[in-house]
Amino acid sequence: MTQQIELVIATRNPGKLREIEGFLQGIPVQLFSLSEFDQVPDIAEDGASFTENALKKARIVCAITGRSALADDSGLCVDALDGKPGIYSARYAGEEASDQKNLQKLLEEMKSVPPRARTAHFVCVLALVDPNGQEKIFEGSCTGTIITRSRGNNGFGYDPVFFFEPLGLTFAQMDPVVKSTVSHRGKALRQFAAYMRSAAGMHF
């Protein structure tokens, strides 16, 4: 027997909410965003890993709203930079840095790195916490290469310089639907959707 699940997505970004809705099509789940809960403060991402940051956000949102909560943390890890920018991806060039500033800092730091050593991977961690204290983690990653200049106008963040060899495109050159089939975020969200089908009692 299927049951309706109420779930708060730990974001105020309507684009992120729509993306998650797309993965949960046909599953009896009612989604809320943080825009509907003024009492939830901005949550500092001060953990030492993507998992710690995602869990912290999900736990706080679940505790305040009394509903199951899903939070994510994601970023780019560059091998030649010992895994940086990593958990600091969104603020690599400073707390209020724009995507462009972060991108410029990355390319500057990679200037002397030869092509064969420019490997990197995107990571996305989703944390699901329910009011009973149950916690689940879903993780996706995607490997690519950092190219020397931006290509493409789609996506955001480091997408214009993240080259995905199997398709011969950067993330910013991909159609969003194609990107979601190969991206770190798409992989994590598919795992999450499969779990939600099972939690709702949908056996297929």
C-alpha positions in Angstrom: 0.0 0.0 0.0 1.4 3.4 -1.0 1.6 6.3 1.4 1.9 10.0 1.0 5.3 11.3 2.2 5.9 15.0 3.2 9.4 16.1 2.4 11.1 19.5 3.0 13.9 20.2 0.5 16.6 22.3 2.2 16.7 25.0 -0.4 15.0 28.3 -1.3 16.0 27.8 -5.0 12.9 27.1 -7.1 15.1 25.6 -9.9 16.5 22.9 -7.5 13.0 22.1 -6.3 11.8 21.6 -9.9 14.7 19.4 -10.6 14.0 17.1 -7.7 10.3 17.1 -8.6 11.3 15.8 -12.0 13.0 12.8 -10.5 10.1 12.0 -8.2 7.4 12.0 -10.8 4.7 9.4 -10.0 5.9 9.0 -6.4 3.3 10.0 -3.8 5.4 12.7 -2.2 4.5 16.3 -1.3 7.5 18.6 -1.5 8.1 21.8 0.5 10.9 24.3 0.1 12.5 26.5 2.8 10.6 29.4 1.4 7.6 28.0 3.2 9.4 27.9 6.6 10.5 31.4 7.7 11.7 30.0 11.0 14.6 28.0 9.4 17.7 30.2 9.5 20.6 30.2 7.0 22.7 27.2 8.0 26.5 27.5 7.9 28.2 24.8 5.9 31.2 24.4 8.3 31.6 20.6 8.1 34.8 18.9 7.0 33.2 17.0 4.2 30.2 17.1 1.7 28.5 14.4 3.9 28.9 16.4 7.1 27.5 19.6 5.5 24.5 17.8 3.9 23.7 15.9 7.1 23.9 19.1 9.3 21.4 20.9 7.0 19.0 18.0 6.8 19.1 17.4 10.6 18.4 21.1 11.4 15.6 21.4 8.8 14.0 18.2 10.1 14.2 19.3 13.7 12.7 22.7 13.0 9.9 21.7 10.6 9.0 18.3 12.1 9.1 16.7 8.6 11.5 14.6 6.7 14.2 16.7 5.1 16.5 16.4 2.2 19.7 18.5 1.9 22.6 18.4 -0.5 26.2 19.5 -0.7 28.3 19.2 -3.9 31.4 20.5 -5.4 34.4 20.1 -7.7 37.5 18.1 -6.6 40.6 18.7 -8.7 43.4 16.1 -8.4 46.3 18.5 -9.2 45.0 20.8 -6.4 44.8 18.0 -3.8 41.1 17.9 -4.0 40.4 21.6 -3.9 38.1 23.5 -4.2 36.1 20.6 -2.7 33.7 21.7 0.0 34.7 25.3 -0.7 33.6 25.2 -4.3 30.8 27.8 -4.0 33.1 30.3 -2.1 36.6 29.4 -3.5 37.4 33.0 -4.3 35.8 34.4 -1.2 32.5 34.2 0.8 30.5 36.4 -1.7 32.4 35.3 -4.8 30.5 35.0 -8.1 30.7 31.8 -10.3 33.0 33.8 -12.6 35.4 34.8 -9.9 35.6 31.2 -8.6 36.2 30.0 -12.2 38.9 32.6 -12.7 40.7 31.5 -9.5 40.6 27.8 -10.5 42.0 28.5 -14.0 44.7 30.7 -12.6 45.8 28.0 -10.2 45.7 25.4 -13.0 47.7 27.5 -15.4 50.9 25.5 -15.3 49.2 22.0 -15.0 49.8 19.9 -18.1 46.8 18.4 -20.0 47.2 14.8 -18.7 47.3 16.0 -15.1 44.1 18.1 -15.2 41.7 15.4 -14.0 38.9 16.2 -11.7 35.5 15.0 -10.4 32.3 16.5 -9.3 30.7 15.1 -6.2 27.1 15.4 -4.9 26.0 14.1 -1.5 22.3 14.0 -0.6 21.3 13.5 3.0 17.7 12.4 4.0 16.7 12.7 7.7 13.3 11.8 9.0 11.7 12.7 12.4 12.3 9.2 13.8 16.0 9.8 13.5 16.6 7.6 10.4 19.3 9.0 8.1 20.2 7.9 4.6 23.1 9.2 2.3 23.0 9.1 -1.5 26.2 10.0 -3.4 27.0 10.5 -7.0 30.3 11.5 -8.8 31.4 12.2 -12.4 34.9 12.3 -13.7 36.2 14.8 -16.2 39.1 17.2 -17.2 39.5 20.9 -16.5 40.1 22.7 -19.8 41.9 26.0 -20.1 39.0 28.2 -21.2 35.2 28.3 -20.8 32.9 26.5 -23.4 29.1 26.6 -23.4 26.4 28.8 -21.9 24.3 26.2 -20.0 24.8 25.1 -16.4 26.5 27.2 -13.7 29.6 27.2 -11.4 32.5 25.3 -12.9 30.4 23.6 -15.7 32.0 25.6 -18.6 35.5 24.2 -17.9 34.5 20.6 -16.8 35.0 18.5 -20.0 33.3 15.1 -20.1 35.3 12.9 -22.5 32.6 10.3 -23.4 30.4 13.0 -24.9 33.1 15.4 -26.0 31.4 18.3 -24.3 31.7 20.5 -21.2 28.8 20.4 -18.7 27.9 23.9 -20.0 27.6 22.6 -23.6 25.2 19.8 -22.7 21.4 19.9 -22.9 20.2 19.8 -19.3 18.4 16.5 -19.8 21.6 14.9 -21.2 23.6 16.4 -18.4 21.3 14.9 -15.8 21.9 11.4 -17.1 25.7 11.6 -16.5 26.2 14.2 -13.8 27.1 13.6 -10.2 23.8 15.2 -9.1 21.7 13.1 -11.5 23.3 9.9 -10.2 22.6 10.8 -6.6 19.0 11.9 -7.3 18.3 8.6 -9.2 19.4 6.7 -6.1 17.3 8.9 -3.9 14.2 8.4 -6.2 14.6 4.7 -6.1 14.7 4.8 -2.3 11.6 7.0 -2.2 9.7 4.6 -4.4 10.5 1.8 -2.0 9.6 3.9 1.1 6.3 4.7 -0.5 5.6 1.0 -1.0 5.8 1.2 -4.8 7.2 -2.2 -5.8 8.3 -1.9 -9.5 
